[in-house]
């Protein structure tokens, strides 16, 4: 159970939605990332007081377990505040219940200065941890991002930090 709690902390760092600088602009030919629109990265440290674990069965890693969270978002570690995120992740597949391994389906909304970006992703949980870089979909937005589509990439830096890069298509 504790392992899934650690994973929940990582999920909150996602989104996440994730030190890096906020770098926006046109990517030119898109050769580096496969996208021709705007690309930028954010940093999101996880705060313990903004996360809730809702188990289906107390003390057991179970299908349907949920994590609800919200994070503060920054331009970089120690950088300028950009806004907040909020999301829910649900266990949709278990590969090893004893070790807290499986798949989480997450929906996360990022509230940024020029609007909101909505995302949806599947994240692989291994031994209670989210590791590496995992992709997701940008499903919409508001304000400047009202026609948003593209991909989000979450780089899990530690159990409490992640970088989140948005690749917005034109």
Secondary structure, 3 states (H helix, E strand, C coil): CHHHHHHHHHHHHCCCCCCCCCCCCECCCCCCCCCCCEEEEEEEECCHHHEEEECCCCCCCCCCCEEEEEEEEECCCCCCEEEEEEEEEEEEEEEEHHHCEEEEEEEEEEEECCEEEEEEEEEEEECCECCCEEEEEEEEECHHHCCCCEEEEEEECCCCEEEEEEEECC
